[in-house]
Amino acid sequence: MNTPAPTTPPNPPTAAAEPPAVSPPEEPTPMKKMAILVSLSLATAAAVIALFLTRHYGAEPLISLGSAGVTFIGTYNLAQNILEKLGYL
């Protein structure tokens, strides 16, 4: 009677490796800080303009605030995307 030779498993278990050390987060550069400040400034100006225009054309106060809020979010995201594509963020 022939018995087959013992085989080793394809992936032998290895000793548990130490997890990699976590480095602290990078400090934002002055260019990144300025890009975020520009985005916030543009978004705030656009929201104020939207608020004044909607109130001037007779919208209710709550509708004007909603319009200004949506304009702020949209303008901020647009400015962030443009600055990211230009390499400032």
PyMOL Python script that loads the backbone (N, CA, C, O; Angstrom):
from pymol import cmd

cmd.read_pdbstr("""\
ATOM      1  N   MET A   1       0.829  -1.149   0.000  1.00  0.00           N
ATOM      2  CA  MET A   1       0.000   0.000   0.000  1.00  0.00           C
ATOM      3  C   MET A   1       0.896   1.241   0.000  1.00  0.00           C
ATOM      4  O   MET A   1       1.817   1.365   0.807  1.00  0.00           O
ATOM      5  N   ASN A   2       0.593   2.170  -0.944  1.00  0.00           N
ATOM      6  CA  ASN A   2       1.365   3.414  -1.079  1.00  0.00           C
ATOM      7  C   ASN A   2       0.655   4.553  -0.365  1.00  0.00           C
ATOM      8  O   ASN A   2      -0.539   4.769  -0.573  1.00  0.00           O
ATOM      9  N   THR A   3       1.359   5.262   0.449  1.00  0.00           N
ATOM     10  CA  THR A   3       0.785   6.450   1.097  1.00  0.00           C
ATOM     11  C   THR A   3       1.398   7.687   0.440  1.00  0.00           C
ATOM     12  O   THR A   3       2.607   7.740   0.212  1.00  0.00           O
ATOM     13  N   PRO A   4       0.570   8.666   0.143  1.00  0.00           N
ATOM     14  CA  PRO A   4       1.125   9.863  -0.507  1.00  0.00           C
ATOM     15  C   PRO A   4       2.022  10.646   0.459  1.00  0.00           C
ATOM     16  O   PRO A   4       1.849  10.629   1.678  1.00  0.00           O
ATOM     17  N   ALA A   5       2.978  11.323  -0.155  1.00  0.00           N
ATOM     18  CA  ALA A   5       3.901  12.112   0.655  1.00  0.00           C
ATOM     19  C   ALA A   5       3.172  13.339   1.187  1.00  0.00           C
ATOM     20  O   ALA A   5       2.330  13.905   0.490  1.00  0.00           O
ATOM     21  N   PRO A   6       3.480  13.753   2.400  1.00  0.00           N
ATOM     22  CA  PRO A   6       2.805  14.932   2.949  1.00  0.00           C
ATOM     23  C   PRO A   6       3.215  16.183   2.160  1.00  0.00           C
ATOM     24  O   PRO A   6       4.370  16.321   1.755  1.00  0.00           O
ATOM     25  N   THR A   7       2.265  17.079   1.951  1.00  0.00           N
ATOM     26  CA  THR A   7       2.543  18.327   1.225  1.00  0.00           C
ATOM     27  C   THR A   7       2.383  19.505   2.164  1.00  0.00           C
ATOM     28  O   THR A   7       1.649  19.445   3.151  1.00  0.00           O
ATOM     29  N   THR A   8       3.082  20.572   1.836  1.00  0.00           N
ATOM     30  CA  THR A   8       2.978  21.779   2.663  1.00  0.00           C
ATOM     31  C   THR A   8       1.807  22.611   2.167  1.00  0.00           C
ATOM     32  O   THR A   8       1.473  22.559   0.984  1.00  0.00           O
ATOM     33  N   PRO A   9       1.188  23.366   3.036  1.00  0.00           N
ATOM     34  CA  PRO A   9       0.072  24.208   2.578  1.00  0.00           C
ATOM     35  C   PRO A   9       0.592  25.282   1.611  1.00  0.00           C
ATOM     36  O   PRO A   9       1.745  25.699   1.726  1.00  0.00           O
ATOM     37  N   PRO A  10      -0.236  25.734   0.664  1.00  0.00           N
ATOM     38  CA  PRO A  10       0.229  26.700  -0.335  1.00  0.00           C
ATOM     39  C   PRO A  10       0.659  28.031   0.271  1.00  0.00           C
ATOM     40  O   PRO A  10       1.631  28.626  -0.194  1.00  0.00           O
ATOM     41  N   ASN A  11      -0.027  28.504   1.279  1.00  0.00           N
ATOM     42  CA  ASN A  11       0.338  29.765   1.940  1.00  0.00           C
ATOM     43  C   ASN A  11       0.563  29.483   3.420  1.00  0.00           C
ATOM     44  O   ASN A  11      -0.381  29.493   4.210  1.00  0.00           O
ATOM     45  N   PRO A  12       1.801  29.235   3.788  1.00  0.00           N
ATOM     46  CA  PRO A  12       2.017  28.937   5.205  1.00  0.00           C
ATOM     47  C   PRO A  12       1.732  30.161   6.059  1.00  0.00           C
ATOM     48  O   PRO A  12       1.986  31.286   5.628  1.00  0.00           O
ATOM     49  N   PRO A  13       1.214  29.965   7.245  1.00  0.00           N
ATOM     50  CA  PRO A  13       0.913  31.120   8.100  1.00  0.00           C
ATOM     51  C   PRO A  13       2.207  31.832   8.501  1.00  0.00           C
ATOM     52  O   PRO A  13       3.217  31.197   8.804  1.00  0.00           O
ATOM     53  N   THR A  14       2.150  33.140   8.496  1.00  0.00           N
ATOM     54  CA  THR A  14       3.317  33.922   8.870  1.00  0.00           C
ATOM     55  C   THR A  14       3.060  34.596  10.208  1.00  0.00           C
ATOM     56  O   THR A  14       1.920  34.706  10.659  1.00  0.00           O
ATOM     57  N   ALA A  15       4.114  35.034  10.818  1.00  0.00           N
ATOM     58  CA  ALA A  15       3.980  35.736  12.088  1.00  0.00           C
ATOM     59  C   ALA A  15       3.289  37.069  11.843  1.00  0.00           C
ATOM     60  O   ALA A  15       3.455  37.679  10.786  1.00  0.00           O
ATOM     61  N   ALA A  16       2.528  37.510  12.809  1.00  0.00           N
ATOM     62  CA  ALA A  16       1.798  38.773  12.660  1.00  0.00           C
ATOM     63  C   ALA A  16       2.791  39.926  12.587  1.00  0.00           C
ATOM     64  O   ALA A  16       3.617  40.111  13.480  1.00  0.00           O
ATOM     65  N   ALA A  17       2.695  40.692  11.515  1.00  0.00           N
ATOM     66  CA  ALA A  17       3.580  41.840  11.339  1.00  0.00           C
ATOM     67  C   ALA A  17       3.040  43.024  12.129  1.00  0.00           C
ATOM     68  O   ALA A  17       1.836  43.131  12.360  1.00  0.00           O
ATOM     69  N   GLU A  18       3.941  43.909  12.541  1.00  0.00           N
ATOM     70  CA  GLU A  18       3.512  45.094  13.268  1.00  0.00           C
ATOM     71  C   GLU A  18       2.826  46.057  12.314  1.00  0.00           C
ATOM     72  O   GLU A  18       3.257  46.205  11.170  1.00  0.00           O
ATOM     73  N   PRO A  19       1.768  46.710  12.765  1.00  0.00           N
ATOM     74  CA  PRO A  19       1.111  47.672  11.871  1.00  0.00           C
ATOM     75  C   PRO A  19       2.046  48.847  11.611  1.00  0.00           C
ATOM     76  O   PRO A  19       2.871  49.188  12.459  1.00  0.00           O
ATOM     77  N   PRO A  20       1.917  49.470  10.430  1.00  0.00           N
ATOM     78  CA  PRO A  20       2.792  50.604  10.127  1.00  0.00           C
ATOM     79  C   PRO A  20       2.500  51.781  11.060  1.00  0.00           C
ATOM     80  O   PRO A  20       1.364  51.990  11.488  1.00  0.00           O
ATOM     81  N   ALA A  21       3.518  52.516  11.353  1.00  0.00           N
ATOM     82  CA  ALA A  21       3.359  53.674  12.232  1.00  0.00           C
ATOM     83  C   ALA A  21       2.519  54.735  11.524  1.00  0.00           C
ATOM     84  O   ALA A  21       2.682  54.973  10.327  1.00  0.00           O
ATOM     85  N   VAL A  22       1.634  55.358  12.262  1.00  0.00           N
ATOM     86  CA  VAL A  22       0.759  56.386  11.702  1.00  0.00           C
ATOM     87  C   VAL A  22       1.456  57.734  11.843  1.00  0.00           C
ATOM     88  O   VAL A  22       1.834  58.148  12.939  1.00  0.00           O
ATOM     89  N   SER A  23       1.615  58.404  10.707  1.00  0.00           N
ATOM     90  CA  SER A  23       2.262  59.715  10.749  1.00  0.00           C
ATOM     91  C   SER A  23       1.212  60.787  11.053  1.00  0.00           C
ATOM     92  O   SER A  23       0.044  60.621  10.700  1.00  0.00           O
ATOM     93  N   PRO A  24       1.606  61.859  11.689  1.00  0.00           N
ATOM     94  CA  PRO A  24       0.639  62.928  11.987  1.00  0.00           C
ATOM     95  C   PRO A  24       0.172  63.592  10.691  1.00  0.00           C
ATOM     96  O   PRO A  24       0.910  63.606   9.706  1.00  0.00           O
ATOM     97  N   PRO A  25      -1.035  64.138  10.681  1.00  0.00           N
ATOM     98  CA  PRO A  25      -1.536  64.778   9.472  1.00  0.00           C
ATOM     99  C   PRO A  25      -0.687  65.995   9.103  1.00  0.00           C
ATOM    100  O   PRO A  25      -0.099  66.655   9.959  1.00  0.00           O
ATOM    101  N   GLU A  26      -0.646  66.268   7.795  1.00  0.00           N
ATOM    102  CA  GLU A  26       0.143  67.391   7.311  1.00  0.00           C
ATOM    103  C   GLU A  26      -0.486  68.716   7.717  1.00  0.00           C
ATOM    104  O   GLU A  26      -1.709  68.842   7.786  1.00  0.00           O
ATOM    105  N   GLU A  27       0.359  69.695   7.983  1.00  0.00           N
ATOM    106  CA  GLU A  27      -0.112  71.059   8.252  1.00  0.00           C
ATOM    107  C   GLU A  27      -0.458  71.706   6.916  1.00  0.00           C
ATOM    108  O   GLU A  27       0.358  71.668   5.995  1.00  0.00           O
ATOM    109  N   PRO A  28      -1.648  72.301   6.782  1.00  0.00           N
ATOM    110  CA  PRO A  28      -2.003  72.924   5.506  1.00  0.00           C
ATOM    111  C   PRO A  28      -1.040  74.064   5.163  1.00  0.00           C
ATOM    112  O   PRO A  28      -0.628  74.835   6.029  1.00  0.00           O
ATOM    113  N   THR A  29      -0.702  74.146   3.900  1.00  0.00           N
ATOM    114  CA  THR A  29       0.205  75.200   3.450  1.00  0.00           C
ATOM    115  C   THR A  29      -0.547  76.524   3.400  1.00  0.00           C
ATOM    116  O   THR A  29      -1.778  76.532   3.373  1.00  0.00           O
ATOM    117  N   PRO A  30       0.173  77.642   3.387  1.00  0.00           N
ATOM    118  CA  PRO A  30      -0.507  78.936   3.278  1.00  0.00           C
ATOM    119  C   PRO A  30      -1.334  79.056   1.988  1.00  0.00           C
ATOM    120  O   PRO A  30      -2.360  79.735   1.976  1.00  0.00           O
ATOM    121  N   MET A  31      -0.895  78.401   0.909  1.00  0.00           N
ATOM    122  CA  MET A  31      -1.649  78.451  -0.343  1.00  0.00           C
ATOM    123  C   MET A  31      -3.002  77.754  -0.190  1.00  0.00           C
ATOM    124  O   MET A  31      -4.009  78.232  -0.712  1.00  0.00           O
ATOM    125  N   LYS A  32      -3.026  76.629   0.521  1.00  0.00           N
ATOM    126  CA  LYS A  32      -4.294  75.929   0.749  1.00  0.00           C
ATOM    127  C   LYS A  32      -5.221  76.754   1.629  1.00  0.00           C
ATOM    128  O   LYS A  32      -6.425  76.823   1.380  1.00  0.00           O
ATOM    129  N   LYS A  33      -4.659  77.380   2.659  1.00  0.00           N
ATOM    130  CA  LYS A  33      -5.472  78.213   3.533  1.00  0.00           C
ATOM    131  C   LYS A  33      -6.069  79.379   2.753  1.00  0.00           C
ATOM    132  O   LYS A  33      -7.235  79.725   2.944  1.00  0.00           O
ATOM    133  N   MET A  34      -5.268  79.986   1.873  1.00  0.00           N
ATOM    134  CA  MET A  34      -5.761  81.108   1.084  1.00  0.00           C
ATOM    135  C   MET A  34      -6.826  80.648   0.080  1.00  0.00           C
ATOM    136  O   MET A  34      -7.796  81.367  -0.161  1.00  0.00           O
ATOM    137  N   ALA A  35      -6.655  79.474  -0.496  1.00  0.00           N
ATOM    138  CA  ALA A  35      -7.645  78.957  -1.440  1.00  0.00           C
ATOM    139  C   ALA A  35      -8.984  78.710  -0.749  1.00  0.00           C
ATOM    140  O   ALA A  35     -10.035  79.005  -1.318  1.00  0.00           O
ATOM    141  N   ILE A  36      -8.958  78.175   0.462  1.00  0.00           N
ATOM    142  CA  ILE A  36     -10.201  77.954   1.212  1.00  0.00           C
ATOM    143  C   ILE A  36     -10.838  79.286   1.581  1.00  0.00           C
ATOM    144  O   ILE A  36     -12.059  79.429   1.521  1.00  0.00           O
ATOM    145  N   LEU A  37     -10.019  80.259   1.961  1.00  0.00           N
ATOM    146  CA  LEU A  37     -10.538  81.583   2.299  1.00  0.00           C
ATOM    147  C   LEU A  37     -11.186  82.252   1.083  1.00  0.00           C
ATOM    148  O   LEU A  37     -12.225  82.899   1.210  1.00  0.00           O
ATOM    149  N   VAL A  38     -10.577  82.096  -0.085  1.00  0.00           N
ATOM    150  CA  VAL A  38     -11.157  82.652  -1.313  1.00  0.00           C
ATOM    151  C   VAL A  38     -12.496  81.978  -1.615  1.00  0.00           C
ATOM    152  O   VAL A  38     -13.458  82.648  -1.990  1.00  0.00           O
ATOM    153  N   SER A  39     -12.560  80.665  -1.453  1.00  0.00           N
ATOM    154  CA  SER A  39     -13.816  79.942  -1.690  1.00  0.00           C
ATOM    155  C   SER A  39     -14.920  80.422  -0.753  1.00  0.00           C
ATOM    156  O   SER A  39     -16.054  80.638  -1.180  1.00  0.00           O
ATOM    157  N   LEU A  40     -14.584  80.587   0.517  1.00  0.00           N
ATOM    158  CA  LEU A  40     -15.577  81.065   1.474  1.00  0.00           C
ATOM    159  C   LEU A  40     -16.024  82.489   1.160  1.00  0.00           C
ATOM    160  O   LEU A  40     -17.206  82.813   1.282  1.00  0.00           O
ATOM    161  N   SER A  41     -15.084  83.337   0.756  1.00  0.00           N
ATOM    162  CA  SER A  41     -15.432  84.726   0.433  1.00  0.00           C
ATOM    163  C   SER A  41     -16.350  84.796  -0.774  1.00  0.00           C
ATOM    164  O   SER A  41     -17.342  85.525  -0.761  1.00  0.00           O
ATOM    165  N   LEU A  42     -16.026  84.042  -1.815  1.00  0.00           N
ATOM    166  CA  LEU A  42     -16.875  84.034  -3.004  1.00  0.00           C
ATOM    167  C   LEU A  42     -18.271  83.504  -2.688  1.00  0.00           C
ATOM    168  O   LEU A  42     -19.272  84.053  -3.149  1.00  0.00           O
ATOM    169  N   ALA A  43     -18.328  82.442  -1.905  1.00  0.00           N
ATOM    170  CA  ALA A  43     -19.623  81.853  -1.564  1.00  0.00           C
ATOM    171  C   ALA A  43     -20.457  82.807  -0.714  1.00  0.00           C
ATOM    172  O   ALA A  43     -21.668  82.908  -0.906  1.00  0.00           O
ATOM    173  N   THR A  44     -19.826  83.498   0.213  1.00  0.00           N
ATOM    174  CA  THR A  44     -20.556  84.452   1.047  1.00  0.00           C
ATOM    175  C   THR A  44     -21.086  85.612   0.217  1.00  0.00           C
ATOM    176  O   THR A  44     -22.229  86.031   0.393  1.00  0.00           O
ATOM    177  N   ALA A  45     -20.261  86.132  -0.689  1.00  0.00           N
ATOM    178  CA  ALA A  45     -20.709  87.230  -1.552  1.00  0.00           C
ATOM    179  C   ALA A  45     -21.875  86.790  -2.437  1.00  0.00           C
ATOM    180  O   ALA A  45     -22.839  87.535  -2.610  1.00  0.00           O
ATOM    181  N   ALA A  46     -21.788  85.589  -2.994  1.00  0.00           N
ATOM    182  CA  ALA A  46     -22.871  85.094  -3.850  1.00  0.00           C
ATOM    183  C   ALA A  46     -24.152  84.896  -3.045  1.00  0.00           C
ATOM    184  O   ALA A  46     -25.239  85.185  -3.545  1.00  0.00           O
ATOM    185  N   ALA A  47     -24.046  84.411  -1.816  1.00  0.00           N
ATOM    186  CA  ALA A  47     -25.231  84.198  -0.979  1.00  0.00           C
ATOM    187  C   ALA A  47     -25.888  85.524  -0.612  1.00  0.00           C
ATOM    188  O   ALA A  47     -27.115  85.623  -0.605  1.00  0.00           O
ATOM    189  N   VAL A  48     -25.092  86.538  -0.309  1.00  0.00           N
ATOM    190  CA  VAL A  48     -25.651  87.850   0.037  1.00  0.00           C
ATOM    191  C   VAL A  48     -26.349  88.458  -1.184  1.00  0.00           C
ATOM    192  O   VAL A  48     -27.429  89.036  -1.063  1.00  0.00           O
ATOM    193  N   ILE A  49     -25.730  88.324  -2.349  1.00  0.00           N
ATOM    194  CA  ILE A  49     -26.359  88.834  -3.574  1.00  0.00           C
ATOM    195  C   ILE A  49     -27.670  88.107  -3.838  1.00  0.00           C
ATOM    196  O   ILE A  49     -28.665  88.737  -4.195  1.00  0.00           O
ATOM    197  N   ALA A  50     -27.682  86.780  -3.666  1.00  0.00           N
ATOM    198  CA  ALA A  50     -28.918  86.017  -3.869  1.00  0.00           C
ATOM    199  C   ALA A  50     -29.991  86.435  -2.871  1.00  0.00           C
ATOM    200  O   ALA A  50     -31.165  86.531  -3.229  1.00  0.00           O
ATOM    201  N   LEU A  51     -29.603  86.680  -1.637  1.00  0.00           N
ATOM    202  CA  LEU A  51     -30.564  87.118  -0.623  1.00  0.00           C
ATOM    203  C   LEU A  51     -31.173  88.467  -1.010  1.00  0.00           C
ATOM    204  O   LEU A  51     -32.392  88.632  -0.952  1.00  0.00           O
ATOM    205  N   PHE A  52     -30.342  89.424  -1.400  1.00  0.00           N
ATOM    206  CA  PHE A  52     -30.843  90.746  -1.772  1.00  0.00           C
ATOM    207  C   PHE A  52     -31.721  90.695  -3.014  1.00  0.00           C
ATOM    208  O   PHE A  52     -32.750  91.368  -3.076  1.00  0.00           O
ATOM    209  N   LEU A  53     -31.324  89.907  -3.998  1.00  0.00           N
ATOM    210  CA  LEU A  53     -32.125  89.829  -5.227  1.00  0.00           C
ATOM    211  C   LEU A  53     -33.492  89.197  -4.983  1.00  0.00           C
ATOM    212  O   LEU A  53     -34.507  89.680  -5.484  1.00  0.00           O
ATOM    213  N   THR A  54     -33.510  88.117  -4.211  1.00  0.00           N
ATOM    214  CA  THR A  54     -34.808  87.469  -3.978  1.00  0.00           C
ATOM    215  C   THR A  54     -35.724  88.359  -3.139  1.00  0.00           C
ATOM    216  O   THR A  54     -36.932  88.391  -3.374  1.00  0.00           O
ATOM    217  N   ARG A  55     -35.169  89.079  -2.167  1.00  0.00           N
ATOM    218  CA  ARG A  55     -36.006  90.000  -1.382  1.00  0.00           C
ATOM    219  C   ARG A  55     -36.477  91.171  -2.243  1.00  0.00           C
ATOM    220  O   ARG A  55     -37.608  91.635  -2.098  1.00  0.00           O
ATOM    221  N   HIS A  56     -35.612  91.648  -3.139  1.00  0.00           N
ATOM    222  CA  HIS A  56     -35.977  92.772  -4.002  1.00  0.00           C
ATOM    223  C   HIS A  56     -37.130  92.400  -4.930  1.00  0.00           C
ATOM    224  O   HIS A  56     -38.005  93.221  -5.204  1.00  0.00           O
ATOM    225  N   TYR A  57     -37.125  91.168  -5.406  1.00  0.00           N
ATOM    226  CA  TYR A  57     -38.178  90.740  -6.323  1.00  0.00           C
ATOM    227  C   TYR A  57     -39.400  90.182  -5.614  1.00  0.00           C
ATOM    228  O   TYR A  57     -40.262  89.585  -6.259  1.00  0.00           O
ATOM    229  N   GLY A  58     -39.496  90.361  -4.301  1.00  0.00           N
ATOM    230  CA  GLY A  58     -40.731  90.080  -3.583  1.00  0.00           C
ATOM    231  C   GLY A  58     -40.878  88.698  -3.009  1.00  0.00           C
ATOM    232  O   GLY A  58     -42.002  88.296  -2.709  1.00  0.00           O
ATOM    233  N   ALA A  59     -39.816  87.945  -2.838  1.00  0.00           N
ATOM    234  CA  ALA A  59     -39.933  86.615  -2.252  1.00  0.00           C
ATOM    235  C   ALA A  59     -40.103  86.733  -0.734  1.00  0.00           C
ATOM    236  O   ALA A  59     -39.696  87.723  -0.126  1.00  0.00           O
ATOM    237  N   GLU A  60     -40.694  85.733  -0.156  1.00  0.00           N
ATOM    238  CA  GLU A  60     -40.856  85.683   1.290  1.00  0.00           C
ATOM    239  C   GLU A  60     -39.481  85.520   1.960  1.00  0.00           C
ATOM    240  O   GLU A  60     -38.543  85.028   1.331  1.00  0.00           O
ATOM    241  N   PRO A  61     -39.358  85.931   3.235  1.00  0.00           N
ATOM    242  CA  PRO A  61     -38.048  85.848   3.899  1.00  0.00           C
ATOM    243  C   PRO A  61     -37.459  84.438   3.967  1.00  0.00           C
ATOM    244  O   PRO A  61     -36.257  84.260   3.769  1.00  0.00           O
ATOM    245  N   LEU A  62     -38.293  83.441   4.245  1.00  0.00           N
ATOM    246  CA  LEU A  62     -37.781  82.083   4.353  1.00  0.00           C
ATOM    247  C   LEU A  62     -37.304  81.563   3.000  1.00  0.00           C
ATOM    248  O   LEU A  62     -36.304  80.849   2.926  1.00  0.00           O
ATOM    249  N   ILE A  63     -38.002  81.911   1.948  1.00  0.00           N
ATOM    250  CA  ILE A  63     -37.588  81.509   0.601  1.00  0.00           C
ATOM    251  C   ILE A  63     -36.272  82.191   0.241  1.00  0.00           C
ATOM    252  O   ILE A  63     -35.409  81.584  -0.392  1.00  0.00           O
ATOM    253  N   SER A  64     -36.120  83.448   0.643  1.00  0.00           N
ATOM    254  CA  SER A  64     -34.877  84.165   0.378  1.00  0.00           C
ATOM    255  C   SER A  64     -33.698  83.514   1.102  1.00  0.00           C
ATOM    256  O   SER A  64     -32.614  83.375   0.535  1.00  0.00           O
ATOM    257  N   LEU A  65     -33.915  83.119   2.350  1.00  0.00           N
ATOM    258  CA  LEU A  65     -32.848  82.454   3.096  1.00  0.00           C
ATOM    259  C   LEU A  65     -32.485  81.103   2.487  1.00  0.00           C
ATOM    260  O   LEU A  65     -31.311  80.741   2.424  1.00  0.00           O
ATOM    261  N   GLY A  66     -33.480  80.372   2.045  1.00  0.00           N
ATOM    262  CA  GLY A  66     -33.219  79.087   1.394  1.00  0.00           C
ATOM    263  C   GLY A  66     -32.437  79.267   0.114  1.00  0.00           C
ATOM    264  O   GLY A  66     -31.508  78.509  -0.167  1.00  0.00           O
ATOM    265  N   SER A  67     -32.807  80.260  -0.656  1.00  0.00           N
ATOM    266  CA  SER A  67     -32.096  80.546  -1.899  1.00  0.00           C
ATOM    267  C   SER A  67     -30.654  80.947  -1.624  1.00  0.00           C
ATOM    268  O   SER A  67     -29.742  80.521  -2.332  1.00  0.00           O
ATOM    269  N   ALA A  68     -30.446  81.763  -0.601  1.00  0.00           N
ATOM    270  CA  ALA A  68     -29.088  82.177  -0.244  1.00  0.00           C
ATOM    271  C   ALA A  68     -28.265  80.982   0.235  1.00  0.00           C
ATOM    272  O   ALA A  68     -27.087  80.868  -0.101  1.00  0.00           O
ATOM    273  N   GLY A  69     -28.871  80.099   1.010  1.00  0.00           N
ATOM    274  CA  GLY A  69     -28.151  78.921   1.499  1.00  0.00           C
ATOM    275  C   GLY A  69     -27.737  77.982   0.380  1.00  0.00           C
ATOM    276  O   GLY A  69     -26.609  77.489   0.354  1.00  0.00           O
ATOM    277  N   VAL A  70     -28.649  77.741  -0.537  1.00  0.00           N
ATOM    278  CA  VAL A  70     -28.330  76.868  -1.670  1.00  0.00           C
ATOM    279  C   VAL A  70     -27.257  77.509  -2.548  1.00  0.00           C
ATOM    280  O   VAL A  70     -26.368  76.822  -3.051  1.00  0.00           O
ATOM    281  N   THR A  71     -27.344  78.820  -2.727  1.00  0.00           N
ATOM    282  CA  THR A  71     -26.336  79.526  -3.513  1.00  0.00           C
ATOM    283  C   THR A  71     -24.971  79.449  -2.845  1.00  0.00           C
ATOM    284  O   THR A  71     -23.959  79.270  -3.521  1.00  0.00           O
ATOM    285  N   PHE A  72     -24.934  79.583  -1.516  1.00  0.00           N
ATOM    286  CA  PHE A  72     -23.671  79.483  -0.785  1.00  0.00           C
ATOM    287  C   PHE A  72     -23.028  78.115  -0.993  1.00  0.00           C
ATOM    288  O   PHE A  72     -21.841  78.021  -1.305  1.00  0.00           O
ATOM    289  N   ILE A  73     -23.814  77.061  -0.818  1.00  0.00           N
ATOM    290  CA  ILE A  73     -23.277  75.700  -0.950  1.00  0.00           C
ATOM    291  C   ILE A  73     -22.793  75.450  -2.372  1.00  0.00           C
ATOM    292  O   ILE A  73     -21.703  74.914  -2.572  1.00  0.00           O
ATOM    293  N   GLY A  74     -23.588  75.831  -3.349  1.00  0.00           N
ATOM    294  CA  GLY A  74     -23.201  75.616  -4.743  1.00  0.00           C
ATOM    295  C   GLY A  74     -21.957  76.389  -5.143  1.00  0.00           C
ATOM    296  O   GLY A  74     -21.075  75.849  -5.810  1.00  0.00           O
ATOM    297  N   THR A  75     -21.882  77.650  -4.738  1.00  0.00           N
ATOM    298  CA  THR A  75     -20.725  78.469  -5.093  1.00  0.00           C
ATOM    299  C   THR A  75     -19.467  77.970  -4.388  1.00  0.00           C
ATOM    300  O   THR A  75     -18.390  77.951  -4.984  1.00  0.00           O
ATOM    301  N   TYR A  76     -19.593  77.572  -3.139  1.00  0.00           N
ATOM    302  CA  TYR A  76     -18.429  77.061  -2.412  1.00  0.00           C
ATOM    303  C   TYR A  76     -17.886  75.796  -3.073  1.00  0.00           C
ATOM    304  O   TYR A  76     -16.678  75.663  -3.267  1.00  0.00           O
ATOM    305  N   ASN A  77     -18.779  74.869  -3.420  1.00  0.00           N
ATOM    306  CA  ASN A  77     -18.340  73.628  -4.059  1.00  0.00           C
ATOM    307  C   ASN A  77     -17.734  73.894  -5.432  1.00  0.00           C
ATOM    308  O   ASN A  77     -16.740  73.268  -5.800  1.00  0.00           O
ATOM    309  N   LEU A  78     -18.317  74.812  -6.190  1.00  0.00           N
ATOM    310  CA  LEU A  78     -17.776  75.149  -7.497  1.00  0.00           C
ATOM    311  C   LEU A  78     -16.376  75.746  -7.370  1.00  0.00           C
ATOM    312  O   LEU A  78     -15.471  75.374  -8.116  1.00  0.00           O
ATOM    313  N   ALA A  79     -16.198  76.662  -6.434  1.00  0.00           N
ATOM    314  CA  ALA A  79     -14.885  77.278  -6.237  1.00  0.00           C
ATOM    315  C   ALA A  79     -13.866  76.237  -5.765  1.00  0.00           C
ATOM    316  O   ALA A  79     -12.717  76.260  -6.207  1.00  0.00           O
ATOM    317  N   GLN A  80     -14.267  75.330  -4.878  1.00  0.00           N
ATOM    318  CA  GLN A  80     -13.354  74.285  -4.417  1.00  0.00           C
ATOM    319  C   GLN A  80     -12.921  73.384  -5.568  1.00  0.00           C
ATOM    320  O   GLN A  80     -11.744  73.041  -5.679  1.00  0.00           O
ATOM    321  N   ASN A  81     -13.869  73.000  -6.425  1.00  0.00           N
ATOM    322  CA  ASN A  81     -13.527  72.142  -7.560  1.00  0.00           C
ATOM    323  C   ASN A  81     -12.588  72.844  -8.530  1.00  0.00           C
ATOM    324  O   ASN A  81     -11.639  72.233  -9.021  1.00  0.00           O
ATOM    325  N   ILE A  82     -12.835  74.108  -8.810  1.00  0.00           N
ATOM    326  CA  ILE A  82     -11.969  74.847  -9.724  1.00  0.00           C
ATOM    327  C   ILE A  82     -10.563  74.980  -9.127  1.00  0.00           C
ATOM    328  O   ILE A  82      -9.573  74.765  -9.828  1.00  0.00           O
ATOM    329  N   LEU A  83     -10.469  75.327  -7.852  1.00  0.00           N
ATOM    330  CA  LEU A  83      -9.156  75.482  -7.227  1.00  0.00           C
ATOM    331  C   LEU A  83      -8.430  74.135  -7.128  1.00  0.00           C
ATOM    332  O   LEU A  83      -7.201  74.094  -7.194  1.00  0.00           O
ATOM    333  N   GLU A  84      -9.164  73.051  -6.974  1.00  0.00           N
ATOM    334  CA  GLU A  84      -8.540  71.732  -6.938  1.00  0.00           C
ATOM    335  C   GLU A  84      -7.989  71.373  -8.310  1.00  0.00           C
ATOM    336  O   GLU A  84      -6.889  70.830  -8.413  1.00  0.00           O
ATOM    337  N   LYS A  85      -8.743  71.672  -9.365  1.00  0.00           N
ATOM    338  CA  LYS A  85      -8.273  71.376 -10.717  1.00  0.00           C
ATOM    339  C   LYS A  85      -7.043  72.209 -11.078  1.00  0.00           C
ATOM    340  O   LYS A  85      -6.185  71.755 -11.835  1.00  0.00           O
ATOM    341  N   LEU A  86      -6.956  73.434 -10.534  1.00  0.00           N
ATOM    342  CA  LEU A  86      -5.812  74.290 -10.798  1.00  0.00           C
ATOM    343  C   LEU A  86      -4.599  73.925  -9.951  1.00  0.00           C
ATOM    344  O   LEU A  86      -3.509  74.456 -10.166  1.00  0.00           O
ATOM    345  N   GLY A  87      -4.782  73.018  -8.987  1.00  0.00           N
ATOM    346  CA  GLY A  87      -3.670  72.526  -8.183  1.00  0.00           C
ATOM    347  C   GLY A  87      -3.412  73.318  -6.911  1.00  0.00           C
ATOM    348  O   GLY A  87      -2.355  73.159  -6.301  1.00  0.00           O
ATOM    349  N   TYR A  88      -4.339  74.161  -6.495  1.00  0.00           N
ATOM    350  CA  TYR A  88      -4.149  74.926  -5.271  1.00  0.00           C
ATOM    351  C   TYR A  88      -4.540  74.145  -4.028  1.00  0.00           C
ATOM    352  O   TYR A  88      -4.096  74.472  -2.927  1.00  0.00           O
ATOM    353  N   LEU A  89      -5.364  73.118  -4.187  1.00  0.00           N
ATOM    354  CA  LEU A  89      -5.791  72.304  -3.043  1.00  0.00           C
ATOM    355  C   LEU A  89      -5.263  70.882  -3.189  1.00  0.00           C
ATOM    356  O   LEU A  89      -5.513  70.039  -2.328  1.00  0.00           O
TER     357      LEU A  89
END
""", "prot")
cmd.dss("prot")
cmd.show_as("cartoon", "prot")
cmd.util.cbc("prot")
cmd.orient("prot")
